[in-house]
Amino acid sequence: MSVASRNLAGLLAVCALASTHGATAQEFFQGKTITIIIGSGPAGSYDNFGRLAARHLGRFVPGKPNVVAQNMPGAGSIQTANYIYNIGPKDGTALGLMSPSTTVMQTFPGARYEAARFRWIGRINSNTNVTFVRSDAAVRSIEDARQHEIKLGATAPSSPLAFQTRLMNQVAGTKFHMVLGYIDAAASMLAVERGEVDGGSTAWNTLKTARPQWLESGFVKVILQYGLTPNPELPDVPLAGNIVQSEDAKHLMSVFMNAADVGYSLMAAPETPEDRVKTLRDAFQAMADDPKFREDASRIEKSIFPLGGAELEQMIKETSVISPEIREAAAKALTSD
């Protein structure tokens, strides 16, 4: 074979390899199943957003793969984060939807992941957590919570909801007493109905969709919201970061309250090939813009405030650097009563 022939053969081989690689990104998902692993039990915002994505994402992924949702509750979503990061498939067929506090929870005992290394696919909606109390509770405001102890239901010590209220005890002088051990948000809400606890902390989306009658009847009152900026639907509810006085405390709160911006997001394992990450991100964006997807979200009374995967990933990289001082504060909040 002449030099020219060998060069041509080599060029054709390279082109064929490139074509095959490109086709892999487009055709890999054909006949496959993508599993969206939800870091909570059935019902509640995590589950609703995860299943909403599962109903629509497959229509926009080349190859039209089947998409299913699977619940994996445990340790406030840490179990799901550990699974996606360390155990699950690394090929784009396993996506996680877990706590918006994933970036902070990497400091918690038992967390075996780095949030900035996940391949973030896209945010479905931002998130605001709230603390609410029964109308017959002794505490009706943050000022009351500094004077009287109140029992709030929660899942695990590592749950971001339990963590945020304990952090308020540490930096704002509130007297929230966490009653732990409820399996999920639905179980802790049932405890509120039964009078086992005086209230709880949950996502605003969960409260207003799972128990709208509580708000309409005045059975509960929202006394605090967690986030970097106030939720426009809660104009009269104080923002956690505005409760504290010192600049150090305000900085601490800002680090831990970024969950509102991370929101309900999909992510893949760090090792997911770049071409499949792009494929999934493009599919997510098409889904987010789709009228049928938005109509379905409206049907389950879920607002949509999407953010693309690249922008989301950059934001998380910028907010996931945790200093030793912040880690110490997190450990203290986790072990406090």
N, C-alpha and C positions, 0 to 999 in steps of 0.2 A: 504493500500500500504506500502510495506517495505521501510526502509530507503534507501536501495540500489536502489529500484525501483524509489523512489522519486528523488534521486540524478541523476539517469540515465535520468529520464524525464526532470529534470531541465537542464541537460547538452544538451539534444536534443533540448530543447526550445531555449537555448542560441545559439546553432549552427544554428538553423533555423532562428533566428533573425539576426545573422551575415550574413547568406547566403542571406536573404532578403535585408539587407542593402547593401551588395556587388552588388546584382542584381539591386538595385535601381540606383547605380552609372552607371551601364552598360545599363540598360533598360529604365531609366527615360525619355530619349530624344526621344524614339520611339513614333511617332505620334505627336510630339510637333513641334512648330515653334520657331526657334531662330531668334530674331530680332537684327540686327546690326544697332545701332542708330548713325548716322553720324552728327557730330557737325558743319555742314556747309550746304550750299545749293548745288544744283546739279552742276556738273562740278568741276574741280580743283582736287588737289591731295587727299584731305580728301575723297571726293566722290569716286574717282577712286579706291583708296585703299580699302575703305569700301565695294564697290560693287565687287571688285576682291575677297576679302575674302568671301563674301556672295555666290559667284558662286562656291566655292570649299570646304569650311569648312565642310559642311554637309556630304560630302563623307567620312570623317574621324571620325566623331562623332558616337559612337555606337548607333544603332537604326536609323541611317540615317535620322535625322530630316530635315525638310524644313528650309532653311535659307534665310531670306529676309533682304533687306537694307531699311532704312527709314531715311530721312533727318530731322534734327531738328536744323536749324540754330538759332543763337541768342546769343548775348553778347560774341562773340568770343569763342564759345563752352561751356561757363559757364552754359548755359541752359541745355545742354546735360549732363554735369557732375553732376549738381544738380539732374536731373531726375534719372540717374543711381544710384546715392548715396542715394536719399531720397524717390523716388516715384515708380520707376519701379520694376518689379519682382526681387525677391532675390534668385531665384532658378537656375540661369544660363541660362535662356532663353532670357535675355536682356543683350547685350554687347554694350559697347560704343567705338567709334573711334572718338577722338576729338583732340583738339589742342595739339601739342607736348609740349606746354608751360603750360600744366595742373598743374604741380607742382608749378609753380610760380603764376599762376592765382588764386590759393586758397587764396592769399592775397588781391584780388580785391574785391571791394564792390559788394555784391550780390552773392558771392561764398559761398555755404553752403556744403562744403565737405572737407575732408582731403585726399590728393592724396595718402599718404602712406597707407591708409586703403582700397583703392580699391584692388580687387584681379586681378592682372595683368596677362593676358593670354599669351601675346607674342607680340613682335614688328615685323611688316612686313618690315619696312625700316626706316633707319635713315633719318634725315631731316636737310636741310640747308635753312634758309630764306635769302632773298637778297633784297636790295633796288636797283631799276633801274630807269633810267631817259630817256626821249625822246632825240633823237639826236639833236633836235633844242632847248633844254632847256639851260638856262644860266649856269647851274651847270653840270659839266662833271666829277667831282672828289670830294672826301671828302674835299680837300682843298678849292674848289669852294663853297662847301656847308657850310663852315664856314664863307664865305664872303657874300653869296647871299641867300635870302629866296627862297625856292622852295616848290610848292604845291604837296603833295602826297595824293592819294586817299586811303581811308580806310573804314572799316565797322563801328565798334563801338569803343569808348574809351578803352574798356576792351579787344579789339582784341590784341593778342600778337604782331601782325605786327605793329599796331599803337603804342603799348607800347614800342617796341624795338626802333623804330625811335625817339620817345619822350625821351627815356632814353639816346640816343645819344646826343640829344640837351642838356640834363642836365649835362652829364659828359664829352662830347667831343666838345661842343661848336658849333655844327652844327645848321642850321637854317631851319630844316624841319618843314613845316606847314601842319598839317594833315587836310584834307578835309573829314569829317566823314559823315556817313549816307548811304553808298552804301551797298546793301543787302548782297553781297558776292563777292568773288574774280572776278567772271566773270563780274559783274557790274562795279567794279573799273577798270578793264582792258578796258572795253568799254569806260569809261571816259577818259582813256589815249588816246585811238584812236581818240576820239572826240576833244581832246585838252582842256577838262575841267580841267585837272590836268597835271602836268609836268612829273609825274611818279608814282611809288607806291612801296610797299613792299609786297612780296609774297614768297611762297616756290619756291626754285629753280626748283623742279620737276614740279610744276604747270606752271612756266614761260616757261620752255623748251618744255613742251608737249602741253600746251594750245595755245601758240603763238610762235612756232619755227621760223616762218617767220620773226618775229620781230628781232630775234638774227641773222638770216641769212642775212637779208637786212641791218642791222645796224640801224633799226628804234629806238631801245633802247640800252642803255649801262648799264651793271651792275656795280655799283660803290662801293658796300659794301656787305659783307656776314656776317651772324651771326651764331656763333657756337663756340665750344671749340677748334676745330682744323679745319684747312682749308679744303675745299672741293677740291679734286684733279682735278675736272672738272673746277675749277675757280682759276688757279694758279696765275693770275695777279690781282685778286680782293682782296683788303685789308680786313683783319679780324677785326671785330668790337673791340674785346678785345685788339688788338694791336694799336688801334688808340689813346687810352687814355694813360696818362702818369703816374699818381700816383698809388701806390700800392693799396690804398683803392678803387680807381675807377676800377682797374683791377679785384680786388676781387668781387666787385659789378657786373661787367659785367660777370664774370665767373658763378656766381650764376644764373643770368637771361638767360644765353645763353646755358644752359644745354639741351634745347629743341632739339638740333640737335641729342643728344644721345637717348632721349626718343622717338623721331620720331613718326611714325604712328603706334600706338599700340592699341590692344584690351584689355578692362578691364571689369570686372563684379562688381556687388555690393559687399560691404564688408561682408554681411551676407551669401554669396553664400556658400553652404556646401563644405567642403574640398574635398570630393570625386569627386564632379562635377567640381571643379576647376582643379583637376588633370586630369580628363577626357578631359576637354576642352584644357588644356595645351598640353596633348599628341596629341590630334587631330590637334592642331595648328602646332606642330612640324612636324607631318606627312605631313600636307599640305605644309609647307614651303620647305620640301624636295622633293615634288612631281614634276616630270617633266612637267606635264600638267599645274600645277599652275604657274610654272616659264615661261613656254611658253606663257601662257595667259598674264602674267605681261610684257613679252617682246613685245607682240603684241600691248599693249597700251603704250609702250615705258616707262615702269616703272622698275627701278632697284630694286632689292630685297637684303636687308641686315638684315636678321631676327635675333632676340634674344629671347631666351626662357623666359617663364613667371617668373620662379623663379629668374633668374639672373636679369631680368628687375625690378621685385618687390624690390629686395635688393638694386639695384642702386637707385631707386626712394626713398626708405626709407633713404638712405644716403644723398640725395641731397634735401630733402623736408623740412629740418629743417630751418625755416626762422627766423632770429633774429629780434628784434624790430627795429634795424637800417635799415635792409633790407626792412622791411615793410614800414618804413617811406619813404625810397627812392622810393619804388613802388608807394606809395600814391602821392608823389610829381610828379613823371613822369606821372601819370594818369591825373593829373589836370593841367599840363603845356600845353601851346599852342604849 
